[in-house]
Amino acid sequence: MTISHPEFNEKTTATEVASAFAGQIQGKNVVITGVGPNSLGEALALSIATQKPANLFLASRTETKVQEVANKVQALAPGTAVETVILNLASQQSVHAAASKIQGLVDHIDIIINNAGMMVLDRDATEEGIEIQFGTNHIGHFLFTNLLMAQLKNAAKASGPGSTRIINVTSAGHRLSPIRFHDYNFEGKDIPSDERPPDGLPPMFSPTASGYNGWLAYGQSKTANILFTVYLTQHLASAGIVSYSVHPGSIWTGLSRNLDESANETMSKTSNFWKTADQGAATMLVAAFDPNLKVVSDPSAVYLSDCQFATAVPHAVSLKPAERLFRLSEELVGEQFPL
């Protein structure tokens, strides 16, 4: 399986991708999380809006910010139906409320792009006491997606196999850590060797005396995004739903707003090419709308970067930890989701 546009690369923009896949976007109900001004979410919303989707659901924890983007969408594409949704992924109560609002407005959802994410270096927790990056970047999206599963399955029944998709935004940072099933909150508990960070990482990635390291916690959450995709791919194929996980590339966005000067300097050295938001959103749209990607035959072939397939590290694409993570996630939200 290949991407339908081999010429797409790190410099391709979401605007270009949306134009290429206009026929796949038209008439679709699309949900995007993490939508705020000057963000990847905004770039996604604006590019999709130009191609006549049926409905755009823009989700953010901050009402003023998501409304600002909604206003831009309506100015750019006046005929687009836009709904704003308040979604705080660090609160399972908020996730339930957001999903309930969408459920009350449409009976089917064609595309969910789980774009929201955060990165912090200091320990924090969700309302439920889960480490903030794991709880927000993965658990919040896990719950949100599963609560909307009936709407996704309805769309798949009507549109044919592979047109209904779940896109989970990850990062090359997944290389920093597997899932620490014995210590997912980074409390300093003893963990087996297969849950430890890879050998050879610089000292800045070592756990502190408290057991916490924000970089590793971020890496764990990004591994979780890919493993969630692997699980969905395995269990939703029969329903006609596919899932892909996307590394958007290096972009200066609000993700780094919680980092200090030293951490931002470290981030600046991680890439030789820094994308605009429009370029950063491009790979998500390839994953969401490229008609060539209707089937995932290999569960490890779910990771895209720079608008093409890429290789994730083994701990992020293995079936056993994907299954184990799904069970842990169900436990942490107090609900079971048979797919």
Secondary structure, 3 states (H helix, E strand, C coil): CCCCCCCCCCCCCHHHHHHHCHHHHCCCEEEEECCCCCCHHHHHHHHHHCCCCCEEEEEECCHHHHHHHHHHHHHHCCCCEEEEEECCCCCHHHHHHHHHHHHCCCCCCCEEEECCCCCCCCCCECCCCCEHHHHHHHHHHHHHHHHCHHHHHHHHHHHCCCCEEEEEECCHHHHHCCCCCCCCCCCCCCCCHHHCCCCCCCHHHCCCCCCCCHHHHHHHHHHHHHHHHHHHHHHHHHHCEEEEEEECCCECCHHHCCCCHHHHHHHHCCCCCCECHHHHCHHHHHHHHCCCCCCCCCCCCCEEECCEECCCCHHHCCHHHHHHHHHHHHHHHCCCCCC
